[in-house]
Amino acid sequence: MTGLGHFLDGLRCSVCRTINTLWLDTTRALVECRECGQFAHVTTDDGRTA
Ligand SMILES: [Zn+2]
């Protein structure tokens, strides 16, 4: 997939805690989780806000 956005490798969904499911929608400047479908905050493994 190219053009509309890209996956954020190594980042974890703050809602469902699944890693590597976050999708950066560059057209809307939002991060969506493909696992739980939420527009999620991005966190790193140690819990800091990315
Ligand atoms: Zn999620």
N, CA, C, O and the ligand as a Tripos MOL2 file, in Angstrom:
@<TRIPOS>MOLECULE
protein
  201   199    51     0     0
PROTEIN
NO_CHARGES

@<TRIPOS>ATOM
      1 N           0.8490   -1.1910    0.0000 N.3       1 MET1
      2 CA          0.0000    0.0000    0.0000 C.3       1 MET1
      3 C           0.8870    1.2450    0.0000 C.2       1 MET1
      4 O           1.7820    1.3720    0.8360 O.2       1 MET1
      5 N           0.6510    2.1200   -0.8950 N.am      2 THR2
      6 CA          1.4040    3.3700   -0.9300 C.3       2 THR2
      7 C           0.4650    4.5300   -1.2180 C.2       2 THR2
      8 O          -0.6210    4.3360   -1.7650 O.2       2 THR2
      9 N           0.8700    5.6950   -0.8630 N.am      3 GLY3
     10 CA          0.1450    6.8790   -1.2700 C.3       3 GLY3
     11 C          -0.7520    7.4830   -0.2090 C.2       3 GLY3
     12 O          -0.7940    8.7050   -0.0690 O.2       3 GLY3
     13 N          -1.4750    6.6600    0.5480 N.am      4 LEU4
     14 CA         -2.4440    7.1890    1.4910 C.3       4 LEU4
     15 C          -1.9490    7.1750    2.9290 C.2       4 LEU4
     16 O          -2.5190    7.8400    3.7940 O.2       4 LEU4
     17 N          -0.8870    6.4150    3.1840 N.am      5 GLY5
     18 CA         -0.4090    6.3370    4.5530 C.3       5 GLY5
     19 C           0.5650    5.1940    4.6900 C.2       5 GLY5
     20 O           0.9170    4.5540    3.6990 O.2       5 GLY5
     21 N           1.0020    4.9300    5.8950 N.am      6 HIS6
     22 CA          1.9310    3.8270    6.0950 C.3       6 HIS6
     23 C           1.8540    3.3120    7.5170 C.2       6 HIS6
     24 O           1.4530    4.0360    8.4280 O.2       6 HIS6
     25 N           2.2410    2.0570    7.7060 N.am      7 PHE7
     26 CA          2.2690    1.4700    9.0310 C.3       7 PHE7
     27 C           3.4210    2.0310    9.8450 C.2       7 PHE7
     28 O           4.4710    2.3880    9.3100 O.2       7 PHE7
     29 N           3.2000    2.0990   11.1490 N.am      8 LEU8
     30 CA          4.2020    2.6080   12.0720 C.3       8 LEU8
     31 C           4.8440    1.4220   12.7680 C.2       8 LEU8
     32 O           4.3600    0.9540   13.7980 O.2       8 LEU8
     33 N           5.9410    0.9420   12.1940 N.am      9 ASP9
     34 CA          6.6120   -0.2440   12.7180 C.3       9 ASP9
     35 C           7.1250   -0.0290   14.1320 C.2       9 ASP9
     36 O           7.7170    1.0080   14.4320 O.2       9 ASP9
     37 N           6.9000   -0.9970   14.9930 N.am     10 GLY10
     38 CA          7.4630   -0.9810   16.3280 C.3      10 GLY10
     39 C           6.6640   -0.1750   17.3380 C.2      10 GLY10
     40 O           7.0870   -0.0190   18.4830 O.2      10 GLY10
     41 N           5.5120    0.3370   16.9240 N.am     11 LEU11
     42 CA          4.6950    1.1040   17.8530 C.3      11 LEU11
     43 C           3.4670    0.3020   18.2730 C.2      11 LEU11
     44 O           2.9930   -0.5730   17.5480 O.2      11 LEU11
     45 N           2.9720    0.6230   19.4580 N.am     12 ARG12
     46 CA          1.9280   -0.1690   20.0870 C.3      12 ARG12
     47 C           0.6630    0.6630   20.2620 C.2      12 ARG12
     48 O           0.7210    1.8380   20.6260 O.2      12 ARG12
     49 N          -0.4650    0.0440   20.0020 N.am     13 CYS13
     50 CA         -1.7530    0.6940   20.2140 C.3      13 CYS13
     51 C          -2.0030    0.8610   21.7080 C.2      13 CYS13
     52 O          -1.8440   -0.0850   22.4800 O.2      13 CYS13
     53 N          -2.3940    2.0620   22.1120 N.am     14 SER14
     54 CA         -2.6360    2.3210   23.5280 C.3      14 SER14
     55 C          -3.9840    1.7780   23.9840 C.2      14 SER14
     56 O          -4.2600    1.7290   25.1820 O.2      14 SER14
     57 N          -4.8210    1.3720   23.0420 N.am     15 VAL15
     58 CA         -6.1610    0.8820   23.3660 C.3      15 VAL15
     59 C          -6.1530   -0.6310   23.5420 C.2      15 VAL15
     60 O          -6.5860   -1.1300   24.5810 O.2      15 VAL15
     61 N          -5.6710   -1.3670   22.5490 N.am     16 CYS16
     62 CA         -5.7130   -2.8320   22.5880 C.3      16 CYS16
     63 C          -4.3330   -3.4410   22.8530 C.2      16 CYS16
     64 O          -4.2160   -4.6580   22.9990 O.2      16 CYS16
     65 N          -3.2990   -2.6190   22.9160 N.am     17 ARG17
     66 CA         -1.9320   -3.0320   23.2510 C.3      17 ARG17
     67 C          -1.3000   -3.9140   22.1780 C.2      17 ARG17
     68 O          -0.2880   -4.5650   22.4380 O.2      17 ARG17
     69 N          -1.8570   -3.9450   21.0180 N.am     18 THR18
     70 CA         -1.2660   -4.7140   19.9340 C.3      18 THR18
     71 C          -0.1880   -3.8890   19.2370 C.2      18 THR18
     72 O          -0.3510   -2.6950   18.9850 O.2      18 THR18
     73 N           0.9270   -4.5740   18.9340 N.am     19 ILE19
     74 CA          2.0390   -3.8650   18.3050 C.3      19 ILE19
     75 C           1.9660   -4.0220   16.7820 C.2      19 ILE19
     76 O           1.4330   -5.0030   16.2640 O.2      19 ILE19
     77 N           2.5050   -3.0480   16.0970 N.am     20 ASN20
     78 CA          2.5970   -3.0660   14.6300 C.3      20 ASN20
     79 C           1.2440   -3.1190   13.9230 C.2      20 ASN20
     80 O           1.1230   -3.7160   12.8530 O.2      20 ASN20
     81 N           0.2330   -2.4990   14.5160 N.am     21 THR21
     82 CA         -1.0480   -2.3940   13.8240 C.3      21 THR21
     83 C          -1.4440   -0.9580   13.5580 C.2      21 THR21
     84 O          -2.4990   -0.6880   12.9840 O.2      21 THR21
     85 N          -0.5980   -0.0450   13.9770 N.am     22 LEU22
     86 CA         -0.9640    1.3680   13.8310 C.3      22 LEU22
     87 C          -0.6770    1.8620   12.4190 C.2      22 LEU22
     88 O           0.3920    1.6270   11.8560 O.2      22 LEU22
     89 N          -1.6460    2.5370   11.8810 N.am     23 TRP23
     90 CA         -1.6020    3.0360   10.5170 C.3      23 TRP23
     91 C          -1.6710    4.5450   10.5460 C.2      23 TRP23
     92 O          -2.6270    5.1200   11.0660 O.2      23 TRP23
     93 N          -0.6630    5.1860    9.9890 N.am     24 LEU24
     94 CA         -0.6650    6.6430    9.9250 C.3      24 LEU24
     95 C          -1.3620    7.0820    8.6520 C.2      24 LEU24
     96 O          -0.8850    6.8490    7.5410 O.2      24 LEU24
     97 N          -2.4950    7.7190    8.8450 N.am     25 ASP25
     98 CA         -3.2470    8.2500    7.7160 C.3      25 ASP25
     99 C          -2.7620    9.6670    7.4590 C.2      25 ASP25
    100 O          -3.1560   10.6050    8.1520 O.2      25 ASP25
    101 N          -1.9190    9.8100    6.4750 N.am     26 THR26
    102 CA         -1.2910   11.1110    6.2340 C.3      26 THR26
    103 C          -2.2610   12.1150    5.6400 C.2      26 THR26
    104 O          -2.0190   13.3200    5.6980 O.2      26 THR26
    105 N          -3.3430   11.6370    5.0750 N.am     27 THR27
    106 CA         -4.3060   12.5630    4.4880 C.3      27 THR27
    107 C          -5.1510   13.2360    5.5570 C.2      27 THR27
    108 O          -5.6490   14.3450    5.3620 O.2      27 THR27
    109 N          -5.3110   12.5470    6.7040 N.am     28 ARG28
    110 CA         -6.1180   13.1100    7.7840 C.3      28 ARG28
    111 C          -5.2990   13.4340    9.0190 C.2      28 ARG28
    112 O          -5.8200   13.9870    9.9880 O.2      28 ARG28
    113 N          -4.0090   13.0900    8.9880 N.am     29 ALA29
    114 CA         -3.1170   13.3100   10.1300 C.3      29 ALA29
    115 C          -3.6300   12.6060   11.3770 C.2      29 ALA29
    116 O          -3.6110   13.1570   12.4770 O.2      29 ALA29
    117 N          -4.0900   11.3700   11.1780 N.am     30 LEU30
    118 CA         -4.5880   10.5570   12.2730 C.3      30 LEU30
    119 C          -3.8560    9.2280   12.2920 C.2      30 LEU30
    120 O          -3.3310    8.7750   11.2750 O.2      30 LEU30
    121 N          -3.8290    8.6090   13.4720 N.am     31 VAL31
    122 CA         -3.2740    7.2730   13.6020 C.3      31 VAL31
    123 C          -4.4050    6.3200   13.9530 C.2      31 VAL31
    124 O          -5.0620    6.4730   14.9830 O.2      31 VAL31
    125 N          -4.6250    5.3370   13.0940 N.am     32 GLU32
    126 CA         -5.6990    4.3780   13.3020 C.3      32 GLU32
    127 C          -5.1070    3.0050   13.5600 C.2      32 GLU32
    128 O          -4.1270    2.6100   12.9290 O.2      32 GLU32
    129 N          -5.7130    2.2760   14.4990 N.am     33 CYS33
    130 CA         -5.3040    0.9150   14.7750 C.3      33 CYS33
    131 C          -6.1020   -0.0480   13.8960 C.2      33 CYS33
    132 O          -7.3320   -0.0200   13.8770 O.2      33 CYS33
    133 N          -5.3790   -0.8930   13.1740 N.am     34 ARG34
    134 CA         -6.0500   -1.8600   12.3060 C.3      34 ARG34
    135 C          -6.5830   -3.0590   13.0790 C.2      34 ARG34
    136 O          -7.3750   -3.8410   12.5530 O.2      34 ARG34
    137 N          -6.1480   -3.2020   14.3280 N.am     35 GLU35
    138 CA         -6.5960   -4.3260   15.1380 C.3      35 GLU35
    139 C          -7.9440   -4.0370   15.7960 C.2      35 GLU35
    140 O          -8.8730   -4.8370   15.6850 O.2      35 GLU35
    141 N          -8.0530   -2.9120   16.4700 N.am     36 CYS36
    142 CA         -9.2740   -2.6030   17.2150 C.3      36 CYS36
    143 C         -10.1030   -1.5040   16.5540 C.2      36 CYS36
    144 O         -11.2360   -1.2480   16.9620 O.2      36 CYS36
    145 N          -9.5470   -0.8630   15.5450 N.am     37 GLY37
    146 CA        -10.3140    0.1010   14.7830 C.3      37 GLY37
    147 C         -10.4000    1.4770   15.4080 C.2      37 GLY37
    148 O         -11.0680    2.3640   14.8770 O.2      37 GLY37
    149 N          -9.7240    1.6610   16.5370 N.am     38 GLN38
    150 CA         -9.7650    2.9520   17.2020 C.3      38 GLN38
    151 C          -8.7320    3.8960   16.6080 C.2      38 GLN38
    152 O          -7.6980    3.4720   16.0920 O.2      38 GLN38
    153 N          -9.0320    5.1630   16.6930 N.am     39 PHE39
    154 CA         -8.0090    6.1620   16.4430 C.3      39 PHE39
    155 C          -7.2300    6.3210   17.7420 C.2      39 PHE39
    156 O          -7.7270    6.8780   18.7210 O.2      39 PHE39
    157 N          -6.0230    5.8290   17.7290 N.am     40 ALA40
    158 CA         -5.2830    5.6130   18.9640 C.3      40 ALA40
    159 C          -4.1590    6.6070   19.1330 C.2      40 ALA40
    160 O          -3.6270    7.1630   18.1720 O.2      40 ALA40
    161 N          -3.8200    6.8080   20.3880 N.am     41 HIS41
    162 CA         -2.5690    7.4750   20.6930 C.3      41 HIS41
    163 C          -1.4300    6.4990   20.4280 C.2      41 HIS41
    164 O          -1.6000    5.2820   20.5110 O.2      41 HIS41
    165 N          -0.2970    7.0420   20.1170 N.am     42 VAL42
    166 CA          0.8780    6.2280   19.8530 C.3      42 VAL42
    167 C           1.7480    6.1770   21.0990 C.2      42 VAL42
    168 O           2.1000    7.2110   21.6660 O.2      42 VAL42
    169 N           2.0870    4.9760   21.5140 N.am     43 THR43
    170 CA          2.9850    4.8360   22.6520 C.3      43 THR43
    171 C           4.1480    3.9540   22.2660 C.2      43 THR43
    172 O           4.0410    3.1240   21.3620 O.2      43 THR43
    173 N           5.2490    4.1340   22.9490 N.am     44 THR44
    174 CA          6.3860    3.2570   22.7700 C.3      44 THR44
    175 C           6.3190    2.1260   23.7900 C.2      44 THR44
    176 O           5.4490    2.1280   24.6610 O.2      44 THR44
    177 N           7.2160    1.1780   23.6910 N.am     45 ASP45
    178 CA          7.1950    0.0160   24.5680 C.3      45 ASP45
    179 C           7.3390    0.3710   26.0460 C.2      45 ASP45
    180 O           6.8140   -0.3290   26.9120 O.2      45 ASP45
    181 N           8.0420    1.4420   26.3250 N.am     46 ASP46
    182 CA          8.2270    1.8180   27.7230 C.3      46 ASP46
    183 C           7.1430    2.7760   28.2170 C.2      46 ASP46
    184 O           7.2340    3.3000   29.3270 O.2      46 ASP46
    185 N           6.1450    2.9980   27.4130 N.am     47 GLY47
    186 CA          4.9740    3.7170   27.8770 C.3      47 GLY47
    187 C           4.9840    5.2110   27.6520 C.2      47 GLY47
    188 O           4.0040    5.8960   27.9450 O.2      47 GLY47
    189 N           6.0900    5.7190   27.1300 N.am     48 ARG48
    190 CA          6.1210    7.1370   26.8450 C.3      48 ARG48
    191 C           5.2680    7.4540   25.6200 C.2      48 ARG48
    192 O           5.1040    6.6200   24.7290 O.2      48 ARG48
    193 N           4.7420    8.6390   25.5910 N.am     49 THR49
    194 CA          4.0380    9.0740   24.4060 C.3      49 THR49
    195 C           5.0450    9.4070   23.3140 C.2      49 THR49
    196 O           5.9690   10.1910   23.5290 O.2      49 THR49
    197 N           4.8680    8.8250   22.1790 N.am     50 ALA50
    198 CA          5.8090    9.0100   21.0840 C.3      50 ALA50
    199 C           5.5860   10.3740   20.4280 C.2      50 ALA50
    200 O           6.2850   10.7230   19.4770 O.2      50 ALA50
    201 ZN         -5.8170   -1.0840   18.9080 Zn       51 ZN51
@<TRIPOS>BOND
     1     1     2 1
     2     2     3 1
     3     3     4 2
     4     3     5 am
     5     5     6 1
     6     6     7 1
     7     7     8 2
     8     7     9 am
     9     9    10 1
    10    10    11 1
    11    11    12 2
    12    11    13 am
    13    13    14 1
    14    14    15 1
    15    15    16 2
    16    15    17 am
    17    17    18 1
    18    18    19 1
    19    19    20 2
    20    19    21 am
    21    21    22 1
    22    22    23 1
    23    23    24 2
    24    23    25 am
    25    25    26 1
    26    26    27 1
    27    27    28 2
    28    27    29 am
    29    29    30 1
    30    30    31 1
    31    31    32 2
    32    31    33 am
    33    33    34 1
    34    34    35 1
    35    35    36 2
    36    35    37 am
    37    37    38 1
    38    38    39 1
    39    39    40 2
    40    39    41 am
    41    41    42 1
    42    42    43 1
    43    43    44 2
    44    43    45 am
    45    45    46 1
    46    46    47 1
    47    47    48 2
    48    47    49 am
    49    49    50 1
    50    50    51 1
    51    51    52 2
    52    51    53 am
    53    53    54 1
    54    54    55 1
    55    55    56 2
    56    55    57 am
    57    57    58 1
    58    58    59 1
    59    59    60 2
    60    59    61 am
    61    61    62 1
    62    62    63 1
    63    63    64 2
    64    63    65 am
    65    65    66 1
    66    66    67 1
    67    67    68 2
    68    67    69 am
    69    69    70 1
    70    70    71 1
    71    71    72 2
    72    71    73 am
    73    73    74 1
    74    74    75 1
    75    75    76 2
    76    75    77 am
    77    77    78 1
    78    78    79 1
    79    79    80 2
    80    79    81 am
    81    81    82 1
    82    82    83 1
    83    83    84 2
    84    83    85 am
    85    85    86 1
    86    86    87 1
    87    87    88 2
    88    87    89 am
    89    89    90 1
    90    90    91 1
    91    91    92 2
    92    91    93 am
    93    93    94 1
    94    94    95 1
    95    95    96 2
    96    95    97 am
    97    97    98 1
    98    98    99 1
    99    99   100 2
   100    99   101 am
   101   101   102 1
   102   102   103 1
   103   103   104 2
   104   103   105 am
   105   105   106 1
   106   106   107 1
   107   107   108 2
   108   107   109 am
   109   109   110 1
   110   110   111 1
   111   111   112 2
   112   111   113 am
   113   113   114 1
   114   114   115 1
   115   115   116 2
   116   115   117 am
   117   117   118 1
   118   118   119 1
   119   119   120 2
   120   119   121 am
   121   121   122 1
   122   122   123 1
   123   123   124 2
   124   123   125 am
   125   125   126 1
   126   126   127 1
   127   127   128 2
   128   127   129 am
   129   129   130 1
   130   130   131 1
   131   131   132 2
   132   131   133 am
   133   133   134 1
   134   134   135 1
   135   135   136 2
   136   135   137 am
   137   137   138 1
   138   138   139 1
   139   139   140 2
   140   139   141 am
   141   141   142 1
   142   142   143 1
   143   143   144 2
   144   143   145 am
   145   145   146 1
   146   146   147 1
   147   147   148 2
   148   147   149 am
   149   149   150 1
   150   150   151 1
   151   151   152 2
   152   151   153 am
   153   153   154 1
   154   154   155 1
   155   155   156 2
   156   155   157 am
   157   157   158 1
   158   158   159 1
   159   159   160 2
   160   159   161 am
   161   161   162 1
   162   162   163 1
   163   163   164 2
   164   163   165 am
   165   165   166 1
   166   166   167 1
   167   167   168 2
   168   167   169 am
   169   169   170 1
   170   170   171 1
   171   171   172 2
   172   171   173 am
   173   173   174 1
   174   174   175 1
   175   175   176 2
   176   175   177 am
   177   177   178 1
   178   178   179 1
   179   179   180 2
   180   179   181 am
   181   181   182 1
   182   182   183 1
   183   183   184 2
   184   183   185 am
   185   185   186 1
   186   186   187 1
   187   187   188 2
   188   187   189 am
   189   189   190 1
   190   190   191 1
   191   191   192 2
   192   191   193 am
   193   193   194 1
   194   194   195 1
   195   195   196 2
   196   195   197 am
   197   197   198 1
   198   198   199 1
   199   199   200 2
@<TRIPOS>SUBSTRUCTURE
     1 MET1         2 RESIDUE 1 A MET
     2 THR2         6 RESIDUE 1 A THR
     3 GLY3        10 RESIDUE 1 A GLY
     4 LEU4        14 RESIDUE 1 A LEU
     5 GLY5        18 RESIDUE 1 A GLY
     6 HIS6        22 RESIDUE 1 A HIS
     7 PHE7        26 RESIDUE 1 A PHE
     8 LEU8        30 RESIDUE 1 A LEU
     9 ASP9        34 RESIDUE 1 A ASP
    10 GLY10       38 RESIDUE 1 A GLY
    11 LEU11       42 RESIDUE 1 A LEU
    12 ARG12       46 RESIDUE 1 A ARG
    13 CYS13       50 RESIDUE 1 A CYS
    14 SER14       54 RESIDUE 1 A SER
    15 VAL15       58 RESIDUE 1 A VAL
    16 CYS16       62 RESIDUE 1 A CYS
    17 ARG17       66 RESIDUE 1 A ARG
    18 THR18       70 RESIDUE 1 A THR
    19 ILE19       74 RESIDUE 1 A ILE
    20 ASN20       78 RESIDUE 1 A ASN
    21 THR21       82 RESIDUE 1 A THR
    22 LEU22       86 RESIDUE 1 A LEU
    23 TRP23       90 RESIDUE 1 A TRP
    24 LEU24       94 RESIDUE 1 A LEU
    25 ASP25       98 RESIDUE 1 A ASP
    26 THR26      102 RESIDUE 1 A THR
    27 THR27      106 RESIDUE 1 A THR
    28 ARG28      110 RESIDUE 1 A ARG
    29 ALA29      114 RESIDUE 1 A ALA
    30 LEU30      118 RESIDUE 1 A LEU
    31 VAL31      122 RESIDUE 1 A VAL
    32 GLU32      126 RESIDUE 1 A GLU
    33 CYS33      130 RESIDUE 1 A CYS
    34 ARG34      134 RESIDUE 1 A ARG
    35 GLU35      138 RESIDUE 1 A GLU
    36 CYS36      142 RESIDUE 1 A CYS
    37 GLY37      146 RESIDUE 1 A GLY
    38 GLN38      150 RESIDUE 1 A GLN
    39 PHE39      154 RESIDUE 1 A PHE
    40 ALA40      158 RESIDUE 1 A ALA
    41 HIS41      162 RESIDUE 1 A HIS
    42 VAL42      166 RESIDUE 1 A VAL
    43 THR43      170 RESIDUE 1 A THR
    44 THR44      174 RESIDUE 1 A THR
    45 ASP45      178 RESIDUE 1 A ASP
    46 ASP46      182 RESIDUE 1 A ASP
    47 GLY47      186 RESIDUE 1 A GLY
    48 ARG48      190 RESIDUE 1 A ARG
    49 THR49      194 RESIDUE 1 A THR
    50 ALA50      198 RESIDUE 1 A ALA
    51 ZN51       201 GROUP 0 **** ****
